[in-house]
Amino acid sequence: MANILAIGIATLDIINTVEFYPDEDSEQRAISQQQTRGGNATNTLTVLSQLGHQCSWGGVLIDEPDSQIIQRDLENNHIDFAACKRLADGKMPTSYITLNQQTGSRTIVHHRDCPEFSFEDFTQIDLSQFDWVHFEGRNVVETKLMLLHLKQHHPALPCSLEIEKPRPDIESLFDLPTLLLFSQHYAISQGFTDASSLLSSLSTNIIATCAWGNAGAWAIDQHTKLFHSPAFAPKQVIDTLGAGDTFNAGLIDKLVNNTELEQALTYACQLAGHKCGQVGFANLSHTFEA
Ligand code: ADP
């Protein structure tokens, strides 16, 4: 069991499951609707908590009705949110998600009126209690200060950084964390057509992974050795929302316990593939073990 802190956002996800993806300017009735807590960092913590880790979230909570759904879910998942910044005004980030039942694909429209968790907020956290810190790659200026703070004051504390989307100057963070977690979306946005080309383009000594949907994932170690794991398809792909967050949790779970990168990569793909066979994250670790 490790103590793991993640910095990022929690969202309200309103998920409409539809028979097929709608045409523009058409009308369709959803098969079902679900309202859950989402957000990359808190999704990853949900899975890590199920895997037996003590999890804490650092982010922003706004005092509005949707925040209650989010807080209840964090409590149910034993995620501590004492480190959060609390604000009276604004709107929790909300994702309106269309989940296509035929393919499991998810299309997201996002709205927020919520400031980012700042470096100043981060410095209020007692970091000495943690074994791993995970960051969502957003808010580049403040995240850089946090990563530099870790490097200077807690050099032995491992940390991971998720690079999901291109953002101005995000590349300036690449040398700072212990582990970089790239998405296919980021790789394609930079003109790469496969994960290994992105990983091979990084400067040496960077340990990184790049997940690539149903093609599995690739990793590069500090000796610039490349590894690949295939995806592990579930019987039926039901819900790919949060596959990347589950993959990240699987990697952190293994690496915090000093497992080799290649084994950690395979395990992360197995766990993420298993997640794709069910809706959401409930009981993920139990059904996976079974
Ligand atoms: P994201 O959720 O960020 O879009 P990906 O789609 O790249 O992330 O998925 C992350 C990991 O989840 C992949 O590396 C793979 O192991 C697993 N995965 C994703 N889609 C599937 C699928 N259709 N079948 C099996 N595994 C999948």
Boltz pocket constraint, residues with backbone or C-beta under 6 A from the ligand:
constraints:
  - pocket:
      binder: B
      contacts: [[A, 183], [A, 184], [A, 210], [A, 211], [A, 212], [A, 213], [A, 214], [A, 215], [A, 216], [A, 217], [A, 230], [A, 231], [A, 232], [A, 233], [A, 234], [A, 237], [A, 240], [A, 241], [A, 242], [A, 243], [A, 244], [A, 245], [A, 247], [A, 268], [A, 269], [A, 270], [A, 272], [A, 273], [A, 274], [A, 276]]
      max_distance: 6.0
